[in-house]
Amino acid sequence: MSQQEMTVIETERYGPLEISSDNIYRFAKGIIGFEEYPSFALISVEDGAYYILQAVDGQLSFLLIKADLFVNDYGFEINDETVELLGISSPDQVVVFLILNIVDDQPYVNLKAPILLAPDTKRGGQFVIHDQDYPIRFPLGRKENE
């Protein structure tokens, strides 16, 4: 069994985080508005229900949830450019996450621009869905079709 290389990320919000190299993803195009951050660590919180996406080189972080655990009937097709960017050959090689924001004590997720991670290639990206009318701020706690 091979030993994983560990990296320590110093964060103001969470303190020092020891991260396995297996949990670091390369974002070739960054995240919208934060293109200067090319690498992020994915950190599981709360038994895998929530995740922190922490910039490896900076204080930027996002709270994520897995889309399939919280939103029903959520689906979309990714374009060829994104398939190539992620280095995948089939949709089941991608895990879809949603950025979670809290506004006035209400949790919201961004359904319009999910975070896509490809565990096999350690690549990630934010994908903007243009062919469906998903909201940027969808209140968590109600079903998508309500």
C-alpha positions in Angstrom: 0.0 0.0 0.0 1.4 3.3 -1.0 1.7 6.2 1.4 -0.1 9.4 0.4 1.7 12.6 0.3 0.3 15.1 2.8 0.1 18.9 2.5 -0.6 21.3 5.2 -2.7 24.3 4.3 -2.7 27.2 6.7 -6.1 28.8 6.9 -7.4 31.7 9.0 -10.9 30.2 9.2 -10.1 26.5 9.9 -6.6 26.6 11.2 -3.9 24.3 9.7 -5.5 21.6 7.5 -3.5 18.4 6.7 -4.7 17.3 3.3 -3.9 14.1 1.3 -2.7 14.7 -2.2 -5.6 12.5 -3.3 -7.9 15.3 -2.2 -6.3 18.1 -4.2 -8.0 19.0 -7.5 -6.6 21.2 -10.3 -9.0 23.8 -11.7 -7.6 24.8 -15.1 -10.0 27.7 -15.4 -10.5 28.3 -11.7 -13.9 29.2 -10.2 -15.9 32.1 -11.7 -14.6 35.3 -10.1 -11.6 33.5 -8.6 -9.6 32.3 -11.6 -6.3 33.0 -9.9 -6.8 30.0 -7.6 -5.9 26.9 -9.7 -5.8 24.2 -6.9 -8.4 23.3 -4.3 -8.5 20.7 -1.5 -11.8 18.9 -0.9 -12.4 18.3 2.8 -15.3 16.2 4.1 -17.2 17.5 7.0 -20.2 16.1 9.0 -19.9 12.4 7.8 -19.7 13.5 4.1 -22.9 15.5 3.9 -20.9 18.8 3.7 -17.5 19.6 2.2 -15.1 22.5 2.3 -13.4 23.4 -1.0 -10.3 25.2 0.2 -7.8 27.0 -2.0 -4.4 25.4 -1.6 -2.7 28.8 -2.0 -4.9 31.3 -0.3 -7.7 31.9 2.2 -10.5 31.3 -0.3 -13.0 28.5 0.6 -16.5 27.4 -0.3 -19.0 25.2 1.5 -20.3 22.5 -0.8 -22.9 19.8 -0.7 -23.3 16.8 -3.1 -26.1 17.7 -5.5 -27.7 14.2 -5.5 -28.1 14.2 -1.7 -30.1 17.4 -1.5 -31.8 18.2 -4.8 -34.2 16.0 -6.7 -34.5 15.9 -10.5 -31.4 17.9 -11.0 -29.6 17.0 -14.2 -27.8 18.6 -17.2 -25.4 17.7 -20.0 -21.8 18.9 -19.9 -20.3 20.1 -23.2 -17.3 18.6 -24.9 -14.9 21.4 -23.7 -15.8 20.5 -20.1 -15.4 16.8 -20.7 -11.9 17.5 -22.1 -11.1 19.9 -19.3 -12.0 17.2 -16.7 -10.2 14.4 -18.6 -13.2 12.1 -18.4 -14.9 9.7 -20.8 -18.3 9.2 -19.2 -20.7 11.2 -16.9 -20.4 8.7 -14.1 -16.7 9.9 -13.6 -17.9 13.2 -12.3 -19.2 14.1 -8.8 -21.5 17.2 -8.8 -21.3 19.6 -5.9 -23.3 22.8 -5.2 -22.0 25.9 -3.5 -23.9 26.5 -0.3 -24.5 30.0 0.9 -26.3 31.2 4.0 -28.3 34.4 3.6 -30.4 35.7 6.5 -30.1 32.3 8.2 -31.6 30.5 5.1 -29.3 28.1 3.2 -29.2 28.5 -0.6 -27.4 26.6 -3.3 -26.3 27.7 -6.7 -28.0 25.3 -9.2 -26.9 27.4 -12.2 -23.2 26.8 -11.8 -22.3 23.6 -10.1 -18.8 22.5 -9.2 -17.7 19.3 -11.1 -15.0 17.1 -9.7 -13.4 14.1 -11.5 -11.8 11.9 -8.8 -10.0 9.8 -11.3 -8.1 12.7 -12.9 -8.1 15.1 -9.9 -9.5 17.8 -12.1 -12.3 20.2 -11.3 -14.3 23.1 -12.7 -17.3 25.2 -12.3 -19.8 24.6 -15.1 -22.4 27.2 -16.0 -25.7 25.5 -17.2 -27.0 27.6 -20.2 -29.7 25.3 -21.6 -31.9 25.1 -18.5 -33.3 27.8 -16.3 -31.8 26.9 -12.9 -31.5 29.6 -10.3 -28.3 30.9 -8.8 -29.9 31.1 -5.4 -32.2 28.1 -4.7 -33.5 27.8 -1.1 -32.4 24.5 0.4 -35.2 22.7 2.2 -37.7 22.6 -0.6 -37.7 20.2 -3.5 -36.5 21.5 -6.8 -39.9 20.9 -8.6 -42.0 22.8 -6.0 
